[in-house]
């Protein structure tokens, strides 16, 4: 990142009244979460699915819970345990510090279902999870619009076979049918969007107060364009952080070909030097 880039980014941040954080899957890579870009990366994380030639779109699919519930819960159970055990990287705290220094604070819009922003201490009422959350469950039918926390669920999986290994599969507390994560999957007509709809209303209300936000977009690729579309919906400057795809018109913002943690720590150190952030950021 050049000194000119840092100066420009700092000008945008210090002139803003709020921070919009738009985040895709790349945000979690620096925390050690798997990179599912392409079949090779996905199969490296889940060898049993690689041996079966099963791609991400096939397992992350609403129909798999109906056809092969043990396999579906083997995959999502492993992911739930993984996200529970993962510590968000330092870049999360940088974003939180920046947002908290601005008049109208921050808002997070993410396609990630991992709950890492909540785990890093971001306020739940300032997060829009457009694809839902693995930390919440719903009925596969669904029999009602009830969505409940996955926190009490004890997850036991056979990761070598990508199979659920608990005594019984998770079930709906109302009707007893199979439960599933409250996530929007591929070919998914049963997703209950009630929780996300509530978040979206809160997000819409917040935007009426935030007149001059700066947007920091992290790890959002071309594959799922919804996050990039949200970034582009603002007239504000966009700081696009992505090691692979940084294309953006200079009139719209700036692209940084870097990982999220590295870029955010460098920005934070510069903001500390100019007196915007009060404390030095760890190296």
FILODREN-433104 format. One record per residue (C-alpha): x, y, z; residue in one letter. Coordinates in steps of 0.05 Angstrom, whole numbers, m for minus. Layout:
{c1=X&c2=Y&c3=Z&resn=A}
...
END
This chain:
{c1=0&c2=0&c3=0&resn=X}
{c1=31&c2=66&c3=m21&resn=X}
{c1=36&c2=128&c3=23&resn=X}
{c1=m11&c2=163&c3=m25&resn=X}
{c1=m62&c2=108&c3=m17&resn=X}
{c1=m58&c2=112&c3=58&resn=X}
{c1=m66&c2=187&c3=58&resn=X}
{c1=m127&c2=182&c3=13&resn=X}
{c1=m159&c2=127&c3=53&resn=X}
{c1=m147&c2=166&c3=118&resn=X}
{c1=m180&c2=228&c3=87&resn=X}
{c1=m242&c2=188&c3=69&resn=X}
{c1=m248&c2=155&c3=137&resn=X}
{c1=m237&c2=218&c3=178&resn=X}
{c1=m287&c2=258&c3=136&resn=X}
{c1=m341&c2=204&c3=142&resn=X}
{c1=m398&c2=204&c3=192&resn=X}
{c1=m404&c2=128&c3=193&resn=X}
{c1=m372&c2=63&c3=169&resn=X}
{c1=m406&c2=10&c3=126&resn=X}
{c1=m369&c2=m56&c3=129&resn=X}
{c1=m386&c2=m103&c3=72&resn=X}
{c1=m354&c2=m172&c3=79&resn=X}
{c1=m350&c2=m236&c3=39&resn=X}
{c1=m317&c2=m303&c3=52&resn=X}
{c1=m246&c2=m276&c3=45&resn=X}
{c1=m254&c2=m238&c3=110&resn=X}
{c1=m247&c2=m302&c3=150&resn=X}
{c1=m187&c2=m332&c3=114&resn=X}
{c1=m137&c2=m294&c3=158&resn=X}
{c1=m171&c2=m325&c3=219&resn=X}
{c1=m155&c2=m394&c3=191&resn=X}
{c1=m222&c2=m410&c3=160&resn=X}
{c1=m223&c2=m452&c3=96&resn=X}
{c1=m223&c2=m419&c3=28&resn=X}
{c1=m278&c2=m452&c3=m13&resn=X}
{c1=m259&c2=m418&c3=m78&resn=X}
{c1=m259&c2=m472&c3=m131&resn=X}
{c1=m268&c2=m547&c3=m120&resn=X}
{c1=m195&c2=m559&c3=m103&resn=X}
{c1=m196&c2=m514&c3=m42&resn=X}
{c1=m262&c2=m542&c3=m20&resn=X}
{c1=m241&c2=m614&c3=m28&resn=X}
{c1=m176&c2=m601&c3=10&resn=X}
{c1=m219&c2=m579&c3=69&resn=X}
{c1=m267&c2=m637&c3=61&resn=X}
{c1=m230&c2=m697&c3=32&resn=X}
{c1=m289&c2=m744&c3=38&resn=X}
{c1=m330&c2=m699&c3=m8&resn=X}
{c1=m271&c2=m695&c3=m55&resn=X}
{c1=m268&c2=m771&c3=m60&resn=X}
{c1=m342&c2=m771&c3=m77&resn=X}
{c1=m333&c2=m715&c3=m127&resn=X}
{c1=m384&c2=m673&c3=m90&resn=X}
{c1=m378&c2=m598&c3=m101&resn=X}
{c1=m396&c2=m543&c3=m53&resn=X}
{c1=m461&c2=m527&c3=m89&resn=X}
{c1=m484&c2=m599&c3=m79&resn=X}
{c1=m471&c2=m604&c3=m5&resn=X}
{c1=m490&c2=m532&c3=13&resn=X}
{c1=m559&c2=m548&c3=m15&resn=X}
{c1=m627&c2=m549&c3=18&resn=X}
{c1=m645&c2=m614&c3=m16&resn=X}
{c1=m585&c2=m651&c3=15&resn=X}
{c1=m619&c2=m646&c3=84&resn=X}
{c1=m678&c2=m684&c3=55&resn=X}
{c1=m639&c2=m736&c3=14&resn=X}
{c1=m577&c2=m747&c3=58&resn=X}
{c1=m587&c2=m715&c3=127&resn=X}
{c1=m528&c2=m752&c3=159&resn=X}
{c1=m482&c2=m724&c3=105&resn=X}
{c1=m512&c2=m654&c3=108&resn=X}
{c1=m505&c2=m650&c3=183&resn=X}
{c1=m435&c2=m680&c3=179&resn=X}
{c1=m415&c2=m621&c3=136&resn=X}
{c1=m453&c2=m566&c3=173&resn=X}
{c1=m438&c2=m596&c3=241&resn=X}
{c1=m364&c2=m593&c3=226&resn=X}
{c1=m370&c2=m521&c3=202&resn=X}
{c1=m409&c2=m502&c3=265&resn=X}
{c1=m355&c2=m531&c3=310&resn=X}
{c1=m301&c2=m497&c3=267&resn=X}
{c1=m333&c2=m429&c3=273&resn=X}
{c1=m344&c2=m438&c3=348&resn=X}
{c1=m269&c2=m452&c3=357&resn=X}
{c1=m243&c2=m397&c3=311&resn=X}
{c1=m215&c2=m332&c3=339&resn=X}
{c1=m229&c2=m271&c3=294&resn=X}
{c1=m164&c2=m239&c3=270&resn=X}
{c1=m141&c2=m169&c3=291&resn=X}
{c1=m172&c2=m136&c3=231&resn=X}
{c1=m241&c2=m143&c3=262&resn=X}
{c1=m219&c2=m99&c3=321&resn=X}
{c1=m191&c2=m47&c3=273&resn=X}
{c1=m258&c2=m41&c3=239&resn=X}
{c1=m294&c2=m37&c3=306&resn=X}
{c1=m247&c2=18&c3=331&resn=X}
{c1=m256&c2=59&c3=267&resn=X}
{c1=m331&c2=53&c3=268&resn=X}
{c1=m337&c2=72&c3=341&resn=X}
{c1=m298&c2=137&c3=328&resn=X}
{c1=m350&c2=161&c3=277&resn=X}
{c1=m414&c2=198&c3=293&resn=X}
{c1=m463&c2=145&c3=271&resn=X}
{c1=m419&c2=85&c3=284&resn=X}
{c1=m415&c2=25&c3=239&resn=X}
{c1=m459&c2=m26&c3=204&resn=X}
{c1=m438&c2=m94&c3=179&resn=X}
{c1=m468&c2=m126&c3=118&resn=X}
{c1=m441&c2=m196&c3=105&resn=X}
{c1=m454&c2=m257&c3=64&resn=X}
{c1=m417&c2=m299&c3=115&resn=X}
{c1=m456&c2=m345&c3=161&resn=X}
{c1=m399&c2=m356&c3=211&resn=X}
{c1=m418&c2=m306&c3=265&resn=X}
{c1=m347&c2=m279&c3=269&resn=X}
{c1=m368&c2=m206&c3=274&resn=X}
{c1=m412&c2=m221&c3=335&resn=X}
{c1=m355&c2=m262&c3=365&resn=X}
{c1=m308&c2=m202&c3=355&resn=X}
{c1=m355&c2=m159&c3=396&resn=X}
{c1=m395&c2=m123&c3=342&resn=X}
{c1=m466&c2=m105&c3=364&resn=X}
{c1=m516&c2=m156&c3=339&resn=X}
{c1=m566&c2=m101&c3=322&resn=X}
{c1=m513&c2=m70&c3=275&resn=X}
{c1=m504&c2=m133&c3=232&resn=X}
{c1=m542&c2=m156&c3=170&resn=X}
{c1=m527&c2=m229&c3=152&resn=X}
{c1=m558&c2=m233&c3=82&resn=X}
{c1=m551&c2=m309&c3=79&resn=X}
{c1=m570&c2=m324&c3=151&resn=X}
{c1=m528&c2=m354&c3=206&resn=X}
{c1=m503&c2=m424&c3=222&resn=X}
{c1=m511&c2=m407&c3=296&resn=X}
{c1=m587&c2=m408&c3=288&resn=X}
{c1=m632&c2=m467&c3=270&resn=X}
{c1=m700&c2=m477&c3=237&resn=X}
{c1=m745&c2=m534&c3=219&resn=X}
{c1=m733&c2=m567&c3=151&resn=X}
{c1=m807&c2=m566&c3=134&resn=X}
{c1=m813&c2=m512&c3=161&resn=X}
{c1=m872&c2=m523&c3=207&resn=X}
{c1=m869&c2=m451&c3=233&resn=X}
{c1=m827&c2=m388&c3=231&resn=X}
{c1=m793&c2=m407&c3=295&resn=X}
{c1=m717&c2=m396&c3=293&resn=X}
{c1=m676&c2=m417&c3=353&resn=X}
{c1=m604&c2=m413&c3=377&resn=X}
{c1=m556&c2=m469&c3=360&resn=X}
{c1=m515&c2=m455&c3=423&resn=X}
{c1=m543&c2=m514&c3=464&resn=X}
{c1=m531&c2=m563&c3=406&resn=X}
{c1=m475&c2=m613&c3=421&resn=X}
{c1=m442&c2=m629&c3=354&resn=X}
{c1=m408&c2=m695&c3=342&resn=X}
{c1=m384&c2=m711&c3=272&resn=X}
{c1=m341&c2=m763&c3=237&resn=X}
{c1=m300&c2=m715&c3=196&resn=X}
{c1=m262&c2=m769&c3=157&resn=X}
{c1=m329&c2=m792&c3=128&resn=X}
{c1=m365&c2=m724&c3=133&resn=X}
{c1=m422&c2=m756&c3=172&resn=X}
{c1=m462&c2=m737&c3=233&resn=X}
{c1=m440&c2=m782&c3=291&resn=X}
{c1=m486&c2=m759&c3=347&resn=X}
{c1=m538&c2=m804&c3=379&resn=X}
{c1=m594&c2=m769&c3=341&resn=X}
{c1=m599&c2=m715&c3=288&resn=X}
{c1=m619&c2=m645&c3=310&resn=X}
{c1=m695&c2=m638&c3=311&resn=X}
{c1=m748&c2=m584&c3=312&resn=X}
{c1=m773&c2=m570&c3=383&resn=X}
{c1=m843&c2=m559&c3=357&resn=X}
{c1=m858&c2=m616&c3=309&resn=X}
{c1=m798&c2=m663&c3=319&resn=X}
{c1=m778&c2=m662&c3=246&resn=X}
{c1=m706&c2=m653&c3=224&resn=X}
{c1=m675&c2=m586&c3=240&resn=X}
{c1=m625&c2=m549&c3=196&resn=X}
{c1=m583&c2=m486&c3=200&resn=X}
{c1=m621&c2=m422&c3=186&resn=X}
{c1=m579&c2=m409&c3=124&resn=X}
{c1=m598&c2=m393&c3=52&resn=X}
{c1=m569&c2=m451&c3=12&resn=X}
{c1=m569&c2=m469&c3=m62&resn=X}
{c1=m636&c2=m495&c3=m89&resn=X}
{c1=m667&c2=m476&c3=m23&resn=X}
{c1=m741&c2=m462&c3=m20&resn=X}
{c1=m749&c2=m476&c3=54&resn=X}
{c1=m703&c2=m422&c3=83&resn=X}
{c1=m740&c2=m381&c3=136&resn=X}
{c1=m716&c2=m309&c3=124&resn=X}
{c1=m753&c2=m281&c3=185&resn=X}
{c1=m690&c2=m265&c3=225&resn=X}
{c1=m653&c2=m235&c3=165&resn=X}
{c1=m715&c2=m195&c3=146&resn=X}
{c1=m714&c2=m163&c3=215&resn=X}
{c1=m640&c2=m147&c3=207&resn=X}
{c1=m654&c2=m117&c3=139&resn=X}
{c1=m706&c2=m70&c3=169&resn=X}
{c1=m656&c2=m47&c3=222&resn=X}
{c1=m605&c2=m36&c3=167&resn=X}
{c1=m654&c2=6&c3=127&resn=X}
{c1=m671&c2=49&c3=188&resn=X}
{c1=m597&c2=61&c3=204&resn=X}
{c1=m583&c2=86&c3=133&resn=X}
{c1=m631&c2=144&c3=143&resn=X}
{c1=m585&c2=173&c3=196&resn=X}
{c1=m518&c2=157&c3=164&resn=X}
{c1=m513&c2=210&c3=110&resn=X}
{c1=m438&c2=205&c3=93&resn=X}
{c1=m411&c2=135&c3=104&resn=X}
{c1=m345&c2=107&c3=80&resn=X}
{c1=m348&c2=35&c3=56&resn=X}
{c1=m295&c2=m17&c3=71&resn=X}
{c1=m306&c2=m80&c3=31&resn=X}
{c1=m268&c2=m143&c3=49&resn=X}
{c1=m259&c2=m209&c3=14&resn=X}
{c1=m319&c2=m203&c3=m32&resn=X}
{c1=m308&c2=m238&c3=m98&resn=X}
{c1=m345&c2=m241&c3=m163&resn=X}
{c1=m377&c2=m309&c3=m149&resn=X}
{c1=m430&c2=m281&c3=m102&resn=X}
{c1=m440&c2=m210&c3=m127&resn=X}
{c1=m490&c2=m188&c3=m74&resn=X}
{c1=m437&c2=m158&c3=m27&resn=X}
{c1=m404&c2=m119&c3=m83&resn=X}
{c1=m472&c2=m94&c3=m106&resn=X}
{c1=m486&c2=m67&c3=m35&resn=X}
{c1=m418&c2=m32&c3=m34&resn=X}
{c1=m433&c2=0&c3=m102&resn=X}
{c1=m503&c2=23&c3=m79&resn=X}
{c1=m471&c2=80&c3=m39&resn=X}
{c1=m447&c2=145&c3=m69&resn=X}
{c1=m391&c2=143&c3=m18&resn=X}
{c1=m320&c2=121&c3=m30&resn=X}
{c1=m306&c2=46&c3=m27&resn=X}
{c1=m242&c2=16&c3=0&resn=X}
{c1=m240&c2=m52&c3=m33&resn=X}
{c1=m193&c2=m102&c3=1&resn=X}
{c1=m183&c2=m167&c3=m37&resn=X}
{c1=m120&c2=m205&c3=m55&resn=X}
{c1=m149&c2=m227&c3=m122&resn=X}
{c1=m201&c2=m179&c3=m149&resn=X}
{c1=m190&c2=m106&c3=m134&resn=X}
{c1=m219&c2=m74&c3=m197&resn=X}
{c1=m254&c2=m9&c3=m182&resn=X}
{c1=m257&c2=59&c3=m217&resn=X}
{c1=m214&c2=111&c3=m182&resn=X}
{c1=m274&c2=157&c3=m180&resn=X}
{c1=m311&c2=105&c3=m139&resn=X}
{c1=m256&c2=85&c3=m91&resn=X}
{c1=m191&c2=47&c3=m85&resn=X}
{c1=m172&c2=m26&c3=m91&resn=X}
{c1=m119&c2=m59&c3=m47&resn=X}
{c1=m91&c2=m126&c3=m69&resn=X}
{c1=m80&c2=m150&c3=2&resn=X}
{c1=m110&c2=m196&c3=54&resn=X}
{c1=m159&c2=m166&c3=103&resn=X}
{c1=m116&c2=m170&c3=165&resn=X}
{c1=m53&c2=m141&c3=132&resn=X}
{c1=m90&c2=m83&c3=99&resn=X}
{c1=m130&c2=m64&c3=161&resn=X}
{c1=m70&c2=m65&c3=207&resn=X}
{c1=m32&c2=m20&c3=160&resn=X}
{c1=m91&c2=28&c3=155&resn=X}
{c1=m97&c2=28&c3=231&resn=X}
{c1=m24&c2=44&c3=242&resn=X}
{c1=m31&c2=104&c3=196&resn=X}
{c1=m94&c2=128&c3=230&resn=X}
{c1=m58&c2=122&c3=297&resn=X}
{c1=0&c2=164&c3=271&resn=X}
{c1=m47&c2=220&c3=250&resn=X}
{c1=m84&c2=217&c3=317&resn=X}
{c1=m151&c2=189&c3=293&resn=X}
{c1=m143&c2=123&c3=332&resn=X}
{c1=m120&c2=132&c3=404&resn=X}
{c1=m81&c2=67&c3=413&resn=X}
{c1=m27&c2=33&c3=372&resn=X}
{c1=m47&c2=m30&c3=337&resn=X}
{c1=m7&c2=m94&c3=350&resn=X}
{c1=45&c2=m111&c3=297&resn=X}
END
